[in-house]
Amino acid sequence: MAPGVTEDAPQTSGQPSPMSGVLTSSQATEKWTPQTVLSTLPVRPQTHTASPIPFFHMIERLKTNKREGWRRFGLDHGESISDHMYRMSIITLLCPPSLSARLDIARCTQMALIHDMAESLVGDITPVDGVAKSEKSRREAETMDYLCQELLGKVYGGINGQNIRAIWQEYEDGQTAESQFVHDVDKVELLLQMMEYERSGEGRRDLGEFSHVAGRIVLPEVQAWAAELLVERERFWSEHGKVPTGALEMSEERKRQQNEYYNGAHAVNGAVNGVKKA
């Protein structure tokens, strides 16, 4: 999908898509496991094989599963999970020299490509979906175990699967400088996409609710990118004779959902300059 270009779709009913990771009413009393989704597939990948082909087939789902947050604004044909991770990986390659001098950029790029891999089965669960952060984390960890052990455990001695699992866990724990940078890149990529969808709507679509992530960026170099983006956004809306909304205009309920989701998200919260080098 070209930057800033999307196909507008009718407003959705607000119900989660089948791949959102949210249980349907008939599943509400069941504990989610990777099998919850695997049991619905017409062809299930072969497990415990020495070939990586089943894994390759599985991650195709990252190309087709959509990022759910945009659906509430009628963007049913928006970016996929892999779209998001691809641009994040490119952004890591443009890390400012003042920051890259103290980071393992190759690991950051790998982390960007891996961090949402569990969503191939879990789906993209958002703050408004009513799934507790602890439950989301459990589902994602079990999915990564499935991918890295059952699909990759016997591939080339299992070392690649172990490495993917370790990099994913590093991102989740958020204790290294590399993981902090990738968390910040995740937020910048969201801001970029927010603005591009607003532009494609030619001033008819205000997605200011997502701008709150700018205030959660930690590293000064990435904060500078976010500040530049927000100035660019204000200029765009000024040209359309409007004042854009932002995080302050969110309802109290939406603020509560966002705060609960992000405050419990990772160990990085509050660790402004205290990240540890692995």
C-alpha positions as CSV (number, residue, x, y, z in Angstrom):
1,M,0.0,0.0,0.0
2,A,1.4,3.4,-1.0
3,P,2.0,5.8,1.9
4,G,-1.1,8.0,2.5
5,V,-3.3,6.0,0.1
6,T,-6.2,3.8,1.3
7,E,-9.5,2.6,0.1
8,D,-12.4,4.1,2.1
9,A,-14.9,1.6,3.3
10,P,-18.3,1.9,4.9
11,Q,-18.4,2.5,8.6
12,T,-18.2,-0.9,10.5
13,S,-20.6,-2.1,13.1
14,G,-17.9,-1.9,15.7
15,Q,-17.8,-5.7,16.1
16,P,-14.4,-7.3,16.2
17,S,-13.3,-9.0,13.0
18,P,-12.7,-12.8,13.2
19,M,-8.9,-12.1,13.4
20,S,-9.1,-9.4,16.1
21,G,-8.1,-11.8,18.9
22,V,-11.4,-11.0,20.7
23,L,-13.5,-14.0,21.7
24,T,-17.0,-14.3,20.2
25,S,-19.9,-14.7,22.5
26,S,-19.9,-18.5,21.9
27,Q,-16.2,-18.6,22.9
28,A,-16.5,-16.2,25.9
29,T,-16.3,-18.9,28.5
30,E,-13.4,-20.8,26.8
31,K,-9.8,-20.1,27.5
32,W,-8.0,-18.8,24.3
33,T,-5.1,-20.9,23.1
34,P,-3.4,-21.0,19.7
35,Q,-5.6,-23.9,18.9
36,T,-8.6,-21.6,19.1
37,V,-7.6,-20.1,15.8
38,L,-5.7,-23.1,14.4
39,S,-8.8,-25.3,14.7
40,T,-10.6,-22.9,12.2
41,L,-8.0,-23.1,9.5
42,P,-8.8,-25.2,6.4
43,V,-5.2,-26.4,6.3
44,R,-3.2,-26.6,9.6
45,P,0.6,-26.3,9.4
46,Q,2.6,-29.4,10.0
47,T,4.4,-29.3,13.3
48,H,7.7,-30.7,14.5
49,T,9.2,-30.9,11.0
50,A,12.7,-30.0,9.9
51,S,11.4,-27.8,7.2
52,P,10.6,-24.1,7.7
53,I,7.9,-24.1,5.0
54,P,5.0,-24.5,7.5
55,F,6.2,-21.5,9.4
56,F,6.5,-19.5,6.1
57,H,2.9,-20.3,5.4
58,M,1.8,-19.3,8.9
59,I,3.3,-15.8,8.8
60,E,1.4,-15.1,5.6
61,R,-1.4,-14.2,8.0
62,L,0.6,-11.1,9.0
63,K,0.1,-9.9,5.4
64,T,-3.6,-10.4,5.5
65,N,-4.6,-9.6,9.1
66,K,-5.4,-5.9,9.4
67,R,-4.4,-3.5,12.2
68,E,-7.7,-3.2,14.1
69,G,-7.6,0.3,15.5
70,W,-8.4,1.9,12.2
71,R,-11.6,-0.2,11.6
72,R,-13.6,2.0,14.1
73,F,-13.0,4.9,11.6
74,G,-14.3,3.0,8.6
75,L,-10.8,1.9,7.4
76,D,-11.5,-1.7,6.8
77,H,-9.0,-1.9,4.0
78,G,-6.2,-0.3,5.8
79,E,-2.7,-1.5,6.7
80,S,-1.9,-5.0,7.6
81,I,0.2,-6.1,10.5
82,S,3.2,-6.8,8.3
83,D,2.8,-3.4,6.6
84,H,3.3,-1.8,10.0
85,M,6.3,-3.9,10.9
86,Y,7.9,-3.4,7.5
87,R,8.0,0.4,7.8
88,M,9.2,0.1,11.4
89,S,12.1,-2.0,10.2
90,I,13.0,0.7,7.7
91,I,12.8,3.4,10.3
92,T,15.3,1.5,12.5
93,L,17.8,1.7,9.6
94,L,17.5,5.5,9.7
95,C,18.3,5.8,13.4
96,P,20.1,9.1,14.1
97,P,23.9,8.7,14.5
98,S,23.7,10.1,18.1
99,L,21.5,7.1,19.0
100,S,22.8,4.4,16.7
101,A,26.3,4.7,18.2
102,R,25.0,3.0,21.3
103,L,22.6,0.5,19.8
104,D,22.8,-2.8,17.9
105,I,20.8,-1.6,14.9
106,A,20.7,-5.0,13.3
107,R,19.0,-6.3,16.4
108,C,16.6,-3.4,16.4
109,T,15.6,-4.2,12.8
110,Q,15.1,-7.8,13.7
111,M,13.0,-6.8,16.7
112,A,10.8,-4.5,14.5
113,L,10.1,-7.5,12.2
114,I,9.3,-9.8,15.0
115,H,7.6,-7.8,17.7
116,D,4.0,-8.3,16.4
117,M,4.5,-11.8,15.0
118,A,2.2,-13.4,17.6
119,E,-0.7,-11.4,16.0
120,S,-0.6,-14.0,13.2
121,L,-2.9,-16.0,15.5
122,V,-3.8,-13.6,18.3
123,G,-4.9,-10.8,16.1
124,D,-4.4,-7.1,16.7
125,I,-6.1,-6.5,20.1
126,T,-6.7,-2.8,20.8
127,P,-7.4,-0.9,24.1
128,V,-11.1,-0.8,23.4
129,D,-11.5,-4.6,22.8
130,G,-12.0,-5.4,26.5
131,V,-9.1,-7.9,26.7
132,A,-6.9,-7.3,29.8
133,K,-3.3,-6.6,29.1
134,S,-2.2,-9.7,31.1
135,E,-4.5,-11.9,29.0
136,K,-3.2,-10.4,25.8
137,S,0.4,-11.1,26.9
138,R,-0.5,-14.7,27.8
139,R,-2.0,-15.3,24.4
140,E,0.9,-13.8,22.6
141,A,3.5,-15.7,24.7
142,E,1.7,-19.0,24.0
143,T,1.5,-18.2,20.3
144,M,5.3,-17.4,20.2
145,D,5.9,-20.7,21.9
146,Y,3.9,-22.5,19.3
147,L,5.6,-20.7,16.4
148,C,9.1,-21.1,17.7
149,Q,8.9,-24.6,19.3
150,E,6.3,-26.5,17.4
151,L,6.9,-25.0,13.9
152,L,10.6,-24.1,14.3
153,G,11.9,-26.3,17.1
154,K,13.4,-28.9,14.7
155,V,14.4,-26.5,11.9
156,Y,18.2,-26.3,11.7
157,G,18.5,-27.5,15.2
158,G,16.0,-25.0,16.6
159,I,18.5,-22.2,16.9
160,N,16.5,-19.8,14.7
161,G,13.3,-20.4,16.6
162,Q,15.1,-19.8,19.9
163,N,16.6,-16.5,18.6
164,I,13.2,-15.3,17.3
165,R,11.6,-16.1,20.7
166,A,14.3,-14.4,22.6
167,I,14.1,-11.2,20.5
168,W,10.3,-11.1,21.0
169,Q,10.7,-11.5,24.7
170,E,13.3,-8.7,24.8
171,Y,10.8,-6.4,23.2
172,E,8.1,-7.4,25.7
173,D,10.3,-7.0,28.7
174,G,11.5,-3.6,27.4
175,Q,14.7,-3.5,29.5
176,T,17.3,-3.0,26.9
177,A,18.2,0.2,24.9
178,E,17.3,-1.6,21.7
179,S,13.8,-2.5,22.9
180,Q,13.2,1.0,24.1
181,F,14.1,2.4,20.7
182,V,11.8,-0.1,18.9
183,H,9.0,0.8,21.3
184,D,9.4,4.4,20.3
185,V,9.6,3.5,16.6
186,D,6.3,1.6,17.0
187,K,4.7,4.9,18.2
188,V,6.2,7.0,15.5
189,E,5.0,4.6,12.8
190,L,1.5,4.9,14.3
191,L,1.7,8.7,14.1
192,L,2.9,8.5,10.5
193,Q,0.0,6.3,9.5
194,M,-2.5,8.4,11.5
195,M,-1.5,11.5,9.5
196,E,-1.5,9.6,6.1
197,Y,-5.0,8.4,6.7
198,E,-6.1,11.9,7.6
199,R,-4.5,13.2,4.4
200,S,-6.2,10.5,2.3
201,G,-9.5,11.7,3.8
202,E,-8.8,15.2,2.6
203,G,-9.8,16.8,5.9
204,R,-12.9,14.7,6.5
205,R,-11.2,12.2,8.8
206,D,-9.8,13.3,12.2
207,L,-7.8,10.6,13.9
208,G,-6.4,12.8,16.7
209,E,-7.3,10.1,19.3
210,F,-4.1,8.3,18.2
211,S,-1.9,11.3,18.8
212,H,-1.6,10.5,22.5
213,V,1.3,8.1,21.7
214,A,3.5,11.1,21.0
215,G,3.6,11.8,24.8
216,R,4.8,8.3,25.5
217,I,7.9,8.4,23.4
218,V,11.0,8.3,25.6
219,L,14.1,8.9,23.5
220,P,14.9,12.5,22.6
221,E,15.9,11.6,19.0
222,V,12.5,10.0,18.5
223,Q,10.7,12.7,20.3
224,A,12.1,15.1,17.7
225,W,10.6,13.0,14.9
226,A,7.2,13.0,16.7
227,A,7.3,16.8,17.2
228,E,8.0,17.4,13.6
229,L,5.1,15.1,12.6
230,L,2.7,17.0,14.9
231,V,3.7,20.3,13.4
232,E,3.2,18.9,10.0
233,R,-0.3,17.7,11.1
234,E,-1.3,21.1,12.4
235,R,-0.2,22.7,9.2
236,F,-2.3,20.2,7.2
237,W,-5.5,20.9,9.2
238,S,-4.8,24.6,9.2
239,E,-4.8,24.5,5.4
240,H,-8.3,22.9,5.6
241,G,-9.5,25.7,8.0
242,K,-9.8,23.3,10.9
243,V,-8.2,22.8,14.3
244,P,-7.3,19.1,14.7
245,T,-8.3,17.1,17.8
246,G,-5.8,15.4,20.0
247,A,-5.5,13.2,23.0
248,L,-7.0,15.9,25.3
249,E,-10.3,15.7,23.4
250,M,-10.7,12.0,24.1
251,S,-13.6,11.0,26.3
252,E,-12.8,10.1,29.9
253,E,-13.7,6.4,29.2
254,R,-11.3,6.3,26.2
255,K,-8.6,7.9,28.3
256,R,-9.1,5.2,30.9
257,Q,-8.9,2.4,28.4
258,Q,-5.7,3.9,26.8
259,N,-4.1,4.4,30.2
260,E,-4.8,0.9,31.5
261,Y,-3.6,-0.6,28.2
262,Y,-0.4,1.3,27.9
263,N,0.5,1.7,31.6
264,G,0.4,-2.1,32.0
265,A,2.0,-2.8,28.6
266,H,5.7,-3.1,29.2
267,A,8.4,-2.6,31.8
268,V,9.6,0.4,29.7
269,N,7.0,2.7,31.2
270,G,8.7,5.3,33.3
271,A,12.2,4.2,32.3
272,V,13.1,7.4,30.5
273,N,16.9,7.1,30.6
274,G,17.3,4.0,32.7
275,V,17.2,1.3,30.0
276,K,19.8,-1.4,30.4
277,K,22.1,-2.6,27.7
278,A,21.8,-6.4,27.2
